[in-house]
Amino acid sequence: MPLDDYTEDTFTHDGKTRTVYRQGDGPAVVVIAEMPGITPNVVAFADRVAAAGFTAVLPHLFGGVPAAVGPSVVPTLAAACVSHEFTVMATRRTSPVIEWLKALGRHEHERCGGPGIGVVGMCFTGGFALAMMVDDAVLAPVLSQPSLPFAITSAQKRDLGVGDADLARVKERAAGGVGVLGLRFTCDRAAPAERFERLRDELGDAFVAVEIDSGKGNPHGIPRMAHSVLTEHLVDEPGHPTRAAVDQVLALFTTRLLVPAE
Protein backbone atom coordinates (compact mmCIF):
# COMPACT_ATOMS: atom_id res chain seq x y z
CA MET A 1 0.00 0.00 0.00
CA PRO A 2 1.29 3.52 -0.77
CA LEU A 3 1.27 4.66 2.87
CA ASP A 4 2.97 1.57 4.32
CA ASP A 5 6.23 3.49 4.79
CA TYR A 6 4.51 6.34 6.64
CA THR A 7 3.88 6.68 10.34
CA GLU A 8 0.31 7.55 11.31
CA ASP A 9 -0.34 10.10 14.03
CA THR A 10 -2.93 12.69 15.01
CA PHE A 11 -2.69 16.42 15.56
CA THR A 12 -5.19 18.50 17.52
CA HIS A 13 -5.69 22.25 17.46
CA ASP A 14 -8.60 24.24 18.82
CA GLY A 15 -10.55 21.06 19.50
CA LYS A 16 -10.14 19.65 15.96
CA THR A 17 -8.22 16.39 15.59
CA ARG A 18 -7.04 15.04 12.24
CA THR A 19 -4.84 12.18 11.11
CA VAL A 20 -1.34 13.07 9.87
CA TYR A 21 1.04 10.81 7.95
CA ARG A 22 4.82 11.32 7.99
CA GLN A 23 7.87 9.90 6.26
CA GLY A 24 11.52 10.94 6.15
CA ASP A 25 13.95 13.09 8.09
CA GLY A 26 14.98 16.71 7.92
CA PRO A 27 12.96 19.93 7.77
CA ALA A 28 9.22 19.47 7.33
CA VAL A 29 7.34 19.91 4.08
CA VAL A 30 3.56 19.87 4.51
CA VAL A 31 1.93 18.32 1.42
CA ILE A 32 -1.75 19.29 1.35
CA ALA A 33 -3.58 16.89 -0.95
CA GLU A 34 -5.86 17.88 -3.79
CA MET A 35 -9.30 16.41 -4.37
CA PRO A 36 -10.27 13.67 -3.69
CA GLY A 37 -7.64 13.36 -0.93
CA ILE A 38 -4.40 11.46 -0.32
CA THR A 39 -4.29 9.41 -3.52
CA PRO A 40 -1.42 7.17 -4.65
CA ASN A 41 -0.13 9.98 -6.89
CA VAL A 42 -0.09 12.42 -3.98
CA VAL A 43 1.84 9.86 -1.93
CA ALA A 44 4.27 9.37 -4.82
CA PHE A 45 5.02 13.10 -4.80
CA ALA A 46 5.45 13.03 -1.01
CA ASP A 47 7.84 10.10 -1.46
CA ARG A 48 10.01 12.33 -3.66
CA VAL A 49 9.98 15.01 -0.99
CA ALA A 50 11.12 12.53 1.65
CA ALA A 51 13.80 11.08 -0.65
CA ALA A 52 15.17 14.60 -1.20
CA GLY A 53 16.01 14.96 2.49
CA PHE A 54 12.83 16.26 4.10
CA THR A 55 10.08 15.05 6.40
CA ALA A 56 6.99 14.73 4.21
CA VAL A 57 3.88 15.56 6.26
CA LEU A 58 0.45 14.68 4.84
CA PRO A 59 -2.57 15.93 6.79
CA HIS A 60 -5.80 14.08 6.04
CA LEU A 61 -8.23 16.98 5.54
CA PHE A 62 -10.98 15.34 3.50
CA GLY A 63 -11.89 12.30 1.45
CA GLY A 64 -12.30 8.65 2.24
CA VAL A 65 -9.62 6.05 2.84
CA PRO A 66 -6.21 7.67 2.19
CA ALA A 67 -4.28 6.32 -0.82
CA ALA A 68 -7.28 4.34 -1.99
CA VAL A 69 -7.35 3.43 -5.66
CA GLY A 70 -9.83 5.42 -7.70
CA PRO A 71 -11.71 7.38 -5.01
CA SER A 72 -14.56 9.52 -6.25
CA VAL A 73 -14.09 13.27 -6.45
CA VAL A 74 -17.79 14.12 -6.45
CA PRO A 75 -18.84 13.21 -2.88
CA THR A 76 -15.58 14.56 -1.45
CA LEU A 77 -15.98 17.86 -3.28
CA ALA A 78 -19.63 18.13 -2.29
CA ALA A 79 -18.79 17.59 1.38
CA ALA A 80 -15.97 20.14 1.29
CA CYS A 81 -18.15 22.73 -0.44
CA VAL A 82 -20.72 22.68 2.36
CA SER A 83 -18.12 22.57 5.14
CA HIS A 84 -17.62 25.77 7.09
CA GLU A 85 -13.87 25.10 7.06
CA PHE A 86 -13.43 25.75 3.34
CA THR A 87 -14.21 29.01 1.57
CA VAL A 88 -15.02 27.96 -1.99
CA MET A 89 -16.93 30.89 -3.50
CA ALA A 90 -16.40 34.05 -1.45
CA THR A 91 -13.63 36.47 -2.39
CA ARG A 92 -11.14 38.14 -0.02
CA ARG A 93 -11.58 35.44 2.61
CA THR A 94 -9.18 32.92 4.12
CA SER A 95 -10.55 29.41 4.68
CA PRO A 96 -10.98 28.70 8.42
CA VAL A 97 -9.08 25.40 8.06
CA ILE A 98 -5.91 27.48 7.62
CA GLU A 99 -5.72 28.09 11.37
CA TRP A 100 -5.42 24.33 11.95
CA LEU A 101 -2.85 24.03 9.15
CA LYS A 102 -0.75 26.89 10.50
CA ALA A 103 -0.73 25.25 13.92
CA LEU A 104 0.34 21.97 12.30
CA GLY A 105 3.11 23.80 10.47
CA ARG A 106 4.43 25.33 13.67
CA HIS A 107 4.29 21.93 15.37
CA GLU A 108 6.20 20.26 12.55
CA HIS A 109 8.82 23.01 12.51
CA GLU A 110 9.44 22.52 16.21
CA ARG A 111 9.45 18.75 15.81
CA CYS A 112 11.70 18.52 12.73
CA GLY A 113 13.94 21.56 13.20
CA GLY A 114 15.62 23.47 10.40
CA PRO A 115 15.20 27.11 9.43
CA GLY A 116 11.53 26.67 8.58
CA ILE A 117 9.07 24.53 6.62
CA GLY A 118 7.86 24.11 3.07
CA VAL A 119 4.21 23.85 2.07
CA VAL A 120 2.66 22.50 -1.11
CA GLY A 121 -1.02 23.09 -1.83
CA MET A 122 -2.73 21.46 -4.81
CA CYS A 123 -5.92 22.40 -6.66
CA PHE A 124 -8.64 22.85 -3.98
CA THR A 125 -5.85 23.44 -1.43
CA GLY A 126 -3.44 25.23 -3.78
CA GLY A 127 -3.95 28.65 -2.23
CA PHE A 128 -3.59 27.26 1.28
CA ALA A 129 0.20 27.46 0.91
CA LEU A 130 -0.13 31.21 0.35
CA ALA A 131 -2.39 31.65 3.37
CA MET A 132 0.00 29.65 5.57
CA MET A 133 2.79 32.02 4.56
CA VAL A 134 1.39 34.42 7.15
CA ASP A 135 3.40 32.36 9.67
CA ASP A 136 7.13 33.01 9.90
CA ALA A 137 7.81 29.25 9.88
CA VAL A 138 6.82 28.98 6.20
CA LEU A 139 9.86 29.66 4.03
CA ALA A 140 8.98 27.77 0.84
CA PRO A 141 5.32 28.02 -0.25
CA VAL A 142 4.27 26.26 -3.48
CA LEU A 143 0.89 26.86 -5.11
CA SER A 144 0.12 24.07 -7.56
CA GLN A 145 -2.92 24.88 -9.74
CA PRO A 146 -4.62 26.99 -7.00
CA SER A 147 -8.36 26.68 -7.65
CA LEU A 148 -10.15 28.53 -4.83
CA PRO A 149 -12.31 30.44 -4.93
CA PHE A 150 -13.97 28.70 -7.86
CA ALA A 151 -13.20 30.80 -10.93
CA ILE A 152 -16.65 31.78 -12.18
CA THR A 153 -16.80 35.58 -12.09
CA SER A 154 -14.03 37.98 -13.05
CA ALA A 155 -13.48 38.84 -9.39
CA GLN A 156 -13.20 35.18 -8.43
CA LYS A 157 -10.69 34.51 -11.21
CA ARG A 158 -8.35 37.14 -9.76
CA ASP A 159 -8.96 36.31 -6.13
CA LEU A 160 -6.19 34.61 -4.12
CA GLY A 161 -8.29 32.95 -1.44
CA VAL A 162 -6.92 35.06 1.41
CA GLY A 163 -8.35 37.89 3.47
CA ASP A 164 -7.03 41.43 3.20
CA ALA A 165 -5.05 41.29 6.46
CA ASP A 166 -3.46 37.98 5.49
CA LEU A 167 -2.57 39.30 2.05
CA ALA A 168 -0.89 42.32 3.60
CA ARG A 169 1.23 39.99 5.74
CA VAL A 170 2.04 37.79 2.74
CA LYS A 171 3.23 40.85 0.81
CA GLU A 172 5.35 41.92 3.75
CA ARG A 173 7.03 38.54 3.92
CA ALA A 174 7.51 38.43 0.15
CA ALA A 175 9.19 41.84 0.28
CA GLY A 176 11.43 40.41 3.00
CA GLY A 177 12.70 37.65 0.74
CA VAL A 178 10.24 34.76 0.99
CA GLY A 179 9.49 33.78 -2.59
CA VAL A 180 6.33 32.04 -3.81
CA LEU A 181 6.33 29.40 -6.54
CA GLY A 182 3.18 28.86 -8.62
CA LEU A 183 2.43 26.05 -11.09
CA ARG A 184 -0.35 25.71 -13.66
CA PHE A 185 -1.15 24.51 -17.16
CA THR A 186 -1.92 27.35 -19.55
CA CYS A 187 -5.41 26.12 -20.52
CA ASP A 188 -6.52 25.23 -17.00
CA ARG A 189 -9.70 27.16 -16.31
CA ALA A 190 -9.82 25.99 -12.70
CA ALA A 191 -6.52 27.77 -12.01
CA PRO A 192 -6.96 30.74 -14.33
CA ALA A 193 -4.27 32.96 -15.76
CA GLU A 194 -5.93 35.94 -14.05
CA ARG A 195 -5.04 34.47 -10.65
CA PHE A 196 -1.35 34.31 -11.57
CA GLU A 197 -1.54 37.85 -12.95
CA ARG A 198 -2.88 38.98 -9.57
CA LEU A 199 -0.02 37.19 -7.80
CA ARG A 200 2.45 39.05 -10.02
CA ASP A 201 0.68 42.34 -9.31
CA GLU A 202 0.75 41.79 -5.55
CA LEU A 203 4.12 40.08 -5.07
CA GLY A 204 6.22 41.32 -7.98
CA ASP A 205 9.45 39.42 -8.53
CA ALA A 206 8.84 37.37 -5.37
CA PHE A 207 6.31 35.34 -7.35
CA VAL A 208 7.81 32.80 -9.76
CA ALA A 209 5.27 31.37 -12.19
CA VAL A 210 5.69 28.06 -14.00
CA GLU A 211 3.00 27.96 -16.69
CA ILE A 212 3.18 24.81 -18.78
CA ASP A 213 1.84 24.97 -22.33
CA SER A 214 -1.26 22.80 -22.70
CA GLY A 215 -2.56 24.55 -25.80
CA LYS A 216 -3.35 22.90 -29.09
CA GLY A 217 -0.26 21.53 -30.80
CA ASN A 218 2.02 21.95 -27.78
CA PRO A 219 5.34 20.14 -28.28
CA HIS A 220 4.82 17.63 -25.48
CA GLY A 221 1.30 16.56 -26.35
CA ILE A 222 -0.11 17.73 -23.03
CA PRO A 223 -3.91 17.51 -23.09
CA ARG A 224 -5.89 20.73 -22.99
CA MET A 225 -7.71 19.53 -19.86
CA ALA A 226 -4.48 18.88 -17.92
CA HIS A 227 -4.74 20.18 -14.37
CA SER A 228 -2.58 18.45 -11.73
CA VAL A 229 1.04 19.42 -12.42
CA LEU A 230 2.73 17.38 -9.66
CA THR A 231 0.45 14.34 -9.59
CA GLU A 232 -2.21 13.18 -12.06
CA HIS A 233 -0.70 14.82 -15.14
CA LEU A 234 2.97 14.39 -14.27
CA VAL A 235 4.99 12.73 -17.01
CA ASP A 236 8.02 11.45 -15.17
CA GLU A 237 10.52 11.67 -18.01
CA PRO A 238 13.66 13.82 -18.26
CA GLY A 239 13.00 16.88 -20.41
CA HIS A 240 9.25 16.92 -19.84
CA PRO A 241 8.03 20.23 -18.39
CA THR A 242 6.05 18.55 -15.60
CA ARG A 243 9.16 16.66 -14.47
CA ALA A 244 11.06 19.96 -14.63
CA ALA A 245 8.36 21.50 -12.41
CA VAL A 246 8.81 18.76 -9.79
CA ASP A 247 12.57 19.30 -9.89
CA GLN A 248 12.07 23.05 -9.45
CA VAL A 249 9.85 22.50 -6.40
CA LEU A 250 12.42 20.21 -4.78
CA ALA A 251 15.19 22.69 -5.60
CA LEU A 252 13.22 25.44 -3.84
CA PHE A 253 12.95 23.30 -0.72
CA THR A 254 16.66 22.52 -0.84
CA THR A 255 17.60 26.17 -1.20
CA ARG A 256 15.27 27.50 1.45
CA LEU A 257 15.27 24.69 4.00
CA LEU A 258 18.60 22.86 3.71
CA VAL A 259 20.93 25.70 2.72
CA PRO A 260 21.02 28.36 5.44
CA ALA A 261 19.49 31.60 4.15
CA GLU A 262 21.82 34.62 4.37
N, C-alpha and C positions, 0 to 999 in steps of 0.2 A: 504493500500500500504506500502511496506517496508520502504520508506523514509518519511512517514507521521510524524514521531517523530523528524525529522531533520529540522534544519533551512537552508534555501537556501540563498546563498550570492554569490558575485563575488570577484575575486582577480585579480589585474592587475599588471604586471611587464613587463617593456621594451616593452610596447605597446600591450602585449598579455593579453587578458581577458578571464578567464575561470570561470565556475560555481564551487562552493565549497559547500559541505554539512557538517553540524556539528551537533553533539549531545553530551551532557554530560558536566561535569565540571572537573576541574583539569588540570594538564599538558597535552599538546597536543600530540596526536599520529596520524601521517599522514598515512592513509591507502591508498596505491596506487593500484588501482584495476588491476586485470589481464584481459586478453582478455575474453569476448568481451566488458568489461566495468563494471560498477557498477551493478552487478547482485544481486538478492535476497540473495545468499549465501555470497557475499562480505559484504552486509549490515548486515547479521546475525553475521559475525565475528566482524564488527565494533560495533554492539550492545554489544557484550561481552566486547570490549575495554571500551566503555562508562560505562557499569555496574561495571567495575573493578575500577572506580574512575578517568577516564581520559576524555578528550575531543577528541572524534573521529572526524577526519577531512578527508573527502573524496573529493579529487579533481576530476573533471570530465575531463579526458584527451582525451578520445576517445570513440567511440561507439555511439549507438543511445540513445533512451530514457533510463535514468538510472533506474535500478531495474526492467526493463521490464522482462517479463517471456519468456524464450527461445529465446533471441536474437541470431543472427547468428554471428559466429566467422569469417567466411570467408570475408565478405566485410569490417569488422572492421580491420582485420589483413592486408588485401590488402591496405587499406587506410594508415595505420600506416607504412607499409613497404616503401611506396613511399614518405612519409612525410620527410622533411628535419630535423624534430625535433627528430627523432628516428634513432639511428645507429643500424642496424639490422644484418649487415654482416661484417663490418670492425672491425679489431682488434685494441686494444690499443687506443680506442677513446671513449670519454664520450658523450652520447647523448645530443644534445643542449637543450632539454626540461629540463635538470637538473638545468639549471640556474633559470628557472621559479620556479621549485620545491624548490630549496634552498631559494629563496626569500619568498615563501609561508611559509616554515618552520620557517624562522626568524620572519615573521609576526605573526605566531601562537604562537611562544615562547613569544613574547612581549605581545600578547593579553591574553594568558592563564597563564603566569607565570610559576613558578617551576624552577628547576635547568637546564632543557633542554627539548628536545622533543624526542619521539620515532618515528621510521619510519618502515613501513612494505611494502616491494615490493613483488609482486607475478608474477611468470612466466615472461611474456614480460617485466614487470617492476621490476622483482626481484632484479636485480643488481642496480636499482636506489637508493636503500637504502644505498648501499656501496658508490656510488658516492656522495650522499648527506652528507655522513660522513665527507667530506672535511670541512664542516661548524662546528664550535665549538658548536652550539646549539644542534646538534644531539648526544645524549648520548646512545641511544638504537636502533641500526640498526638491522633489521631482513630481511634476504634474503630467501624468500620462493620460492623454485624451480626456481632459476634464470636462464633464458633461452636465454639471449642475450650476445654476438652475437649468431645467430643460429649455433648450433654445427654440422657443416658439416666436416670441415677439423680438423686435429689434433691441429693446432694453435687456431682455434675457440673454440674447446672443452675446452682448458685451459684458454681462455681469460676471463677477469673479466668485460669487458664492461666499463672500465675507461681508461683515458689517463695516460701517464707516470707520469706527474706532480701530477695529482689527486691521483694516487696510492701511490706516495711518501708521500703525506699528510695523506692518510688513514693509512699507516704504522706508521707514526709518532704518530698519535692519538691512534692507537692500542697499541703501545709501552707505551703510557702514561696512559693506563688503560681503554680505551673504547673498550669493547668487541663486537664481531660480532657474531650473531647467524644465522646459515644456516640450512634450512630444505629441504629434498628431499626424494623421494622414490628411492630405490636402482636400480630399472630397468628403471628409467626415462631417456630416451635418450635425451630429450629436456634440462634437467638439469644434464649434465653428471658428472660422478664421477671425471673426470679429472679436472673439474672446482673447485670442493671442495678440491682436492689435491693441486691445485694452491693456494687456499685461505690458506690452512695449511702452504704451503711453504712460503708465503708472510707474514702471520700474526702470525704464531706460535700458542702458547697457547691462544692468544686473539681470535682465531676463534673456536667456539664451533659448531660442526656439529651434526645434528640430521638426521640420515639416516635410514629410515624406510623400513624394509624388504618387498619387493614386489615380491620376487622371487617365483618360483614354490614351492608349498607346504608350504608356510609361515604359521605360526600358526594362523594368524588372517584372512586368506582368502582374503588378499588384492590383487586386480587384477594387473597383470603385467603391464598394461597400466596406472595405477594410476599416477596422476600428481599433482593435487592441494591439498596440505597437509591441509591447513586451511579452505578450502571452499568445492569444488565439491566432494572431496574424504574423507572428514571428517566423521568419524563414532563417533557420540557424545555419547559414552558409557564409563563409568569408566573402566579403565584397557586397553582400546584400545590405541595403540601408537599414532594415530592421535589426540585423545583427550589429551593425555599426552603432545603432541607437542604444542597444544593451551595453555595448562596450563603453559608450560615452557615459552612461549612468554609473557604471562601476568605476570608471575613471574619476568621476566627480566624488564618489564616496572615498576613494583612495586619497585624493588630493585634500579633501576637507576633513576627513576623519582619521586617517593614518599618518599623513604628513602634517606636522605641527604648523598651524597658520601663523604667519609673521604678524 
